[in-house]
Amino acid sequence: MADEKIKEAFDCWEKDVYAKEVAKHPERMERFSTISDLEIKPLYTPLDLEGFDFLRDVGFPGSYPFTRGVHSTMYRGRLWTMRQFAGFGTPEQTNERYKYLLSIGQTGLSIAFDFPTLYGRDSDDPFSRGEIGKCGVAVDTLRDFEIIFDGIPMDKVTTSMTINPPAIVLLAMYIATAEQQGVGPDKIGGTIQNDMLKEFIAQKTWIYPPRPSLRLIRDTVVYCTNHVPKWNTISISGYHIREAGATAVQELAFTLADGIEYVKMGIEAGLDVDAFAPRYSFFFDSHMDFFEEICKMRAARRMWAKIMKERFGAKNPRSWWMRFHTQTAGCSLTAQQPLNNIVRTALEAMAAVLGGTQSLHTNSMDETWALPTEEAVTVALRTQQIIAHESGVTNTIDPLAGSYFVEALTNEMEEKAWDYINKIEEMGGIIPAIERGYPQKEIIEAAFRFQQQVEAKEKIIVGVNEYIMEGEDLPIDILKVDPEVERVQLERLKEVRSKRDNAKVKSLLDDLRDAAADEKENLMPIVLDLVRAYASIGEIMGAMKDVFGVYTDPGYF
């Protein structure tokens, strides 16, 4: 009866009020939609929440299905971890930047690596020329990590490392560096991205084919479950999927599909699901469509809780939690009028907070031009602090819950994401889907559709396709990496190789090849021994290439 009255009243409003106003003053666009092209109605009412059950669909924070947050007090108890992605040039420069960020209130470290490191190549590799220290810090051997963390107590900070193919090596370096500080593996905390599935889908920094790549992830998960209990072994990343051009729904669906595969992997390795699942974390993009991003994050928590409880039978409520880090959207930043990026980042950060993130990185205004300057990174961090302490949004938990629009959009995103996941399951899971090129193709088509909308001005990007200022100069200073960085890094690598026990390194590399050939062998202990012996990242990854081979993208057009 109540719905009938609302329907009757809505029909009258639509006919007698809304339609007449539109006839006098036409709406700005024929069709309103989110940045991902989900159509948005002019008004939402209880009629858009047919079958809505508060306890089942929304509930309470800290309680299943965690739509409103994984912690019962959320930011009333503890603010999110404030991170700034940092790392550039030499390890010495990165160490200096970390100390600066900690001094101005950052609460967690995040390491950006240069391209050679991301691809598991040494700085003296011919393919590394011109890229050393440019998009992140160069890391060749344990000596570089010793310098990066010099004077930084590794039992007092958490560190997030955005690294994938050589993740097992960088984690070993972190453990070994902490050991030198007298900090045992049971005392260190942080996250290693270690998500190769999204590399094949989106970011494309791969070395080995999918299945041996998954084997390396398995070995780190098993090792850390037994020896490094506070470490988040995988950061299942939707961020790079979104940055490649995916819609919010695709980011949600493909990320959860990857997560399902990683849970299956841990179970197949002989681990109890509740022994490792609580250490899985997620990493999402926060893009420019404010409400779409909030709803994506709310839907993600609810879906993951269902997957873990109902599909995998996890008993520990912490296994049901989706804990996630968020980064504001790099692809939304513009080279034109870069000061506008401060506003974009602030809106995206606010969406992440209202979406219930546990950790947040805010991009700097100059990142389309270069790595951020100290001034730019300070403004980005201050953005988080202003949201935390001045905006008032942290005073109550999930303040947008119950909004007809928010709940309807959350439901719609979940429904459409399940459609994708079910289709992937019909293909046999995410690995066969990747091998068939399914998610790659979907992202390519979504990116193309969005570009068409931008060019047709159906989507306005300020300073790019509207409100353009012709002939403007770059109004900000940018950071430039000194070419001297390359010479310094090459000299350090040469010195390390001259002083280490090269016979021992050679013997250990042979042991690594033997271990890699045995599918049942866990490679983490031998990689740790190699790192402690100052073997380089390129030598370690090269030895495994001899066994695993290399991956070539089939390409999709």
N, C-alpha and C positions, 0 to 999 in steps of 0.2 A: 504493500500500500504506500509506504513512504517513497519508494522508487517511482511509483506511478505519479505521485504528486510532483516529485522533482522533474520527471520527464515532461509532464504537462506544463510546469512553470518554465522549464528550459525552452520548450518549443515556442511558448509565447514570447519569451525574451528574444529568441533568435529571429522570430518573424517580425515582431512589433518594435523592437529596439535596435538590435544589431543590424539586421538587413537594411533598415531605413538609414542608419548612419553610414553604412557602406555605400549605399546608393548616392548619398550626398558627398561623401569623402571616401573614395575608393582606397582600398588597402595598398600599401607600398609594393607588394609583390602578389603575383597570382598564387604562389605556393610558398609557404613558410616551412623550413626544414632545418634540422640540426646540421652541424658541419659534416656529419656522416650521412646526411640525406634521409634521415627518418622524418616523416611528415609530422608537423606540429599543428594541432587544432587551435582555434582561436581561444577556446575556454575548456577547462577541465572541471568535472563535477563528480559526485559519487557514482554517477552512471558509468564512468570510465573505470570503475573498480568492481566490476561484477564478480561476485564470489569472494571478495576480499575478506580475509580473516586476519585480524590484527595479530593474534598470538602465533599463528602459523607463518604469516608472511613478513611480519615486522618484528614483533616480540620486544625483548628488552636487551640493552647492551650487555655483553659478556655472557649471553645465553643463546643457545641454538635458536634460529639459524644464523645469528650474528649479523643480520642485516644492518643493525645499528652500531656495530663495532665489536671488536673482540674483547675489549676490556670494559668492565662494568662501570668504571669511573671516567674512562677516556681521558680527555685533556684536563678535567678537573683534578685528576690525580697526578698526571705526568704529561708534559708536553711531548710532541713528537721529537725524534732525534733530528737536529738540524745539520745537514751535511752540505758541503760545497765540493763539487767534483774538481780535484786539483791534481797537478802533476804536469811539469813541463821541463824541457831542457835537461839539465844534469840532475842527478840525485841531490846534490848540494842545494840547488835552487828550489827543488821540491820540498826539501826539509825546511828551508827558510819560509816558504809559503805556508806550510802546515803550522809552523810555530806562530805565524802571524794570524792565521784563521782561528787557532785555539785561543789566542790572546784576545780576540774580539767577540768571543762567545760561541763559536762553533762547538758542537758537542760530539761529533763523530768525523772520522777521516774517510775520504773517498779517493781512490787512486785512479788517475787517468794514465794510461800507458801509450807510448808512441806506436806508430804502425808496425815497425819491425818487431817490437815486443808482442803486439797483438797477434802477429802471424808466426810467432815462435822463431824469429830470425835474430842472429847476432848483429851487433852494430857494424861489424866488418864484412857482413854479407854484401855482395854487389847490389842486391835488390834494396838494401837499406839506405843507399846513398841519397842524401838530400832530405831524408825523412827523420833523422835521428833527433829526438827531443822535440819534434814540431807539434804534434797533437797530444802529447803527454810525455811522461818521463821515460827515458831509456833505461831498460833493465837488462843486463846481460848475465850477471852472476850474483851470488850472495853478497859480494862486496857492495853492490849498488843498494841493496836493501839495508845493509848495515848503516850506510850513509843517510838514506831516506829517514830512518827511524832513530838516528842519533839524538839523544836527549829527549826522546818521546817515550814515556813509560807505557809499554805495550800491554800491561795489565790494567791500565787506567783508561784506555781509549778503545773504541770499537772501530774497525776498519772495513770498508767495503771496497772490493777490488773488481773492476769491470774488465774481466779477462775470461776468455773462453777456450780456444784450442789448447793453450799451454797452462790452463788453470791449475792442473796438478803440480806443475813446476813452481808457479808463483805462490801457491799455498805452502809448498815445502819450504820455500825461501822465508816466508813469514814465520813459520814454525821454528825454523833454524835461527832466525834473527832474534826471536823471543827467547829462545834457549840461551843465547849469548848474554841476554839481560837477566838471566836467572828466572825467567818466567816460563813455567811448564805449559805444555799444550792444553792442559785442563783449565788454565787460567785465561787464555786468550779468547777474545770474542770478536765476531765480525761476520762478513758475508763474502763469498766468492761467487761471481755470477755463474760460471760453470754450466751454461745452458747452450748446448750445441744445437739443439733442435731448432731454436729460433734463428741460429746462424744460417742454417740451410734454407729457412723460410725467408729471411729478411736481410740480416746484416752482412752476411757473406764472408765473414772472416773464418774460413775453415782451413783445415790441413788434411785430415784423414776422412774417409767415407763415414757415413752416419753410424754404422754399427760399431766399429772400433772406437769412434768418438764417444759413443754411449758407454763403452766398456771403461774408458778413463773416468767418466763421471761416476759410474758404479763404484770404482775402486776408491775414489775420494769419499763417497758417501759411506761406504762400509768402514773405511779407516777412521773417519771422523766420528762416526757413531760409537766406535769402540775407544777412541783415544783423544778426541778433541770435542768434548760434549757441548761446549757453548758456541760452536761454529755453525753458521747457517751454510749448509753444504751446496745448495743450489739457490740461485735467485732466478726463479722462473720468469722470464722477461717478456712482457708484452710491449715494453717501451720501443724496442727496435722494430718490432712488427708494425707498430703505429707510425714510427718515423719513416718507414719504407712506403707509406701511403695507404695503410689499412684503415678501414672505418673503426669506430669504437666497438661495434659489435664483433667485427673480425678480430680485433685485438683481444677482446674478452674470450671469444671462442677458441682461437688458436692457442692462446696462452694456457687455458685450462686443459685443452687437448694435450699440450706438451706436459703439463703437470700430471695428467693421468698416466702418461707413458713413464714418467720418472718414478711414480709410485709403484707401478707394475715392475719396473726395473729393480727397485729395492726389495720387493717381496720375492722376486725370482732369484735375487742374490742370497736369499735365506734369512733376511732380516724380518723381525716382527714389525708390522706397519707402525705400531705406536713407539717403536724404538727410534725411528728415523724421521717420520713425517712431521713431528713438531719442529724440526730444524729446517724444513723447506720454507723458503720465503718467496715472495713475488715482487715484481717490479713493473709498475704501470706508468704510462704517459698521462700527463694532465694537459689536455689540449684546450683550445679557446672556447669551445661551446660549454659554458658554465654548468648548466644542468645536466647535459649529457654525460659529462665526466663524473659528476657526483653520483648519478644513477648507475653508471658503469661499475663504480667501486662498490656500491651497495649490493648490486646484483652479483658481483664477483664473490663477495663473502658468502652470500646465501647459497650460491651454486657450489662453491668448494666445500662448504659444510655438508651439503647433501651428498656430494661425490664421496667424501671421506667416510661419512657415517653409513650411508646406504649402500654404496657400491663396494667399498673396501672393508667395511665392518670395523673401522677403527673404534676403539673403546675410550681412549683418552681424549677428553674434550680439547686438549691442546692440538691434537691431530686434526681436529675439525676447523681450527682457526686458520684463516687466511691473514697472515701478517705481511704487509707489503710496504715497500719503499716507493716513492713517487718522484718523478722528475718532471719539471715543466717542459713543454714541448719545444724542442730545438727546431723542429721544422716549421713552427709558427713564427719564429724570429725572422725579421727582415733586414737585409742589408740597407735598404732605403730607410731613412729617418730612424736610425737605431735607437734614439731616445724613447720612441714609442714602445720598444721592447720591454721597458721597465713596467709599463702599464699592463702589457700582455702577461708578463711573468707574475705580476701581483694577482691578476684575476685567476690565472691557472693555479697559483699556490693556494688561493682561497678555496677554490674548488676541491683541491686535494685534501685540505683540512676538513672541509665540510663532508668530504667523502670518507673521512676516518683513517687517513694514512698513519703509519707508525714512524715514518722517516721521510724526509723531504729534502730534495735538492732544487734550488731555484737557479735557473739559467741567468747568465749575465747579459747585459744589453749589447755587448760587443762580440758575442760568440759567432755571429755569421762572418765576422771579419778575421778573428784570431782567437787564441786562448785569452781568457779574461785578464784585464789589468787588476791591480789591487783595488783601485777605486770601484771598478765595475763589480768585482766579487763582493766588496763590502756592501754596496747598495743591494745586491741580491740577497745577502744574508740579513741585512736590516729589514728587508721586505718580510721575511719570515718572522722576525722578532716583533715587528709592528702588528702583524696579524695575530701573533700569540698574545701580546700584552695590551694592545690598544683597540682592537676591532670588536671585542666582546663575543666573538663567535666560539670561544673556548669555554664560555661560562656554563653552557648546558650541552647535553649530549645529543648528537644527531638532530639539530634544531629543525631540519626540513622534513622530518618524518611526519607522515599524515597529510602532507600536501597532495592534493588530488593529482596534480601534474607530476610531481616527483615519484609517487608510488606507481602511477600508470606507466611512466617512462621506464622505471626500474623493471617492472613486469615485462614490458615490451622487449627491452634489451635482453633479459633472461630468456624469453621465449625464442627470440631470433638466434641467440647464441647456442641454445640447445639444438636448434635445427642444424647448425654447422657441425656441432659435436657428433650428433647422430649420423650425419653423412660421412664424417671421418671414421666413425666406428664401423660403418658399413664397408669401408675400404680396407678394414683390418687394423686401423689405428693410425696414428700420426706419421709413423715412419713410412708405411706404404703410401700414405697420402702425399708425403714430401717427395718420395721417389716418382710418383705420378705427376708431380708438379701442381697439385690441386691448390694448396694455400698460396703458393707463389702466384698462380694465375689469378686467383680471386683478388689479391692485393694489387696486382698490376692493373686490373680492370677498375678497381675502386679509385686508385690514384689518377687514372686517365679521366674518369667521370668528374672527379673534383677539379682537375685542371680545366676541363671544358667549362665547368660552372664558373670558375674564376675568370676565364677569358670572355665568357658571355656576361660577366658582371652579375650573375645570379648569386655569387658569394663575393662580398666586398672585403678586400684586404687593404686597410688604410695605408696609403703611401705607395702601394703597388699597382692596383688597378683603379684607384679612386683617391682623391685628395693628394695628387702627385705634385711634388715641388721640383720643377725642372732645373737641372744644372746645380743641384745642391752639392755641397762638399761634405765629406764625413766630419761631423761636428765633435767627434771624440777622438782621444788618443787610443791607439791599440798597442798591444804587446807584440814585440818582435823577438823571435828567438835568434840569438847570435849564432852565426855559422861556426864560431869557435867551439860551440857545444859538441859538434861532431868530432873535432880533433881531440878534445878532452876525453870524450867517451871511448874513442878508439885507443888512446894511450892507456887508459885504465884497464881496458880489456886485455891489451897486450901485456901489461904488467902482471895482472892476475895469472895469466897463462904461464908467464915465465917463473913465477914463484910457487905455484902449486905442484903437487905430486902428479905429473902427467901420466906416469905409468899406472898409478892407481885409478885415475880418471878413465884411461883406456880400458882397464880391466872391468870397471863398473859399467861402462857403456856396453861391453860385451854381455855382461850379466843382464842388463836391461833388455837387450835384444832377445836373449833366451827367455826371460820372464814374459816379454810381450807375446812371444809365440805360444805361450801356455795360457789359454783362456781363463783357467781357474786361478792363476797367480794374481795377487794384488800388487800393483806396481808402485803404490805409494811408498813403502819402505825403501825400495831401491832408488827411487827418485830422491828421497830424503838423503840417502847416503851420497848420491851424486852432487846434490846441492851443497852439502857440508864439505865436499871435496873441491868445491868451486868450479864444477863443470858448468858450462854456459847453457843458456836456454836453447840456443841453436843446436848444440851438440846433443842435448837430451832429446829434443824433438826430432832431430835428424836420425837418431838411432831408432826411434819408433817408426819413422817413415820407412826404414828398411824392411820393417815387418808389416806395417799396416797399409802401405801405399799412400797415394794422395787422391783427393777427390776433385773431380772436374764437374762443374755445374752444367747440366744438359742444356740450359737456356730455354726460356719460354717467351714467345712473342704473340 
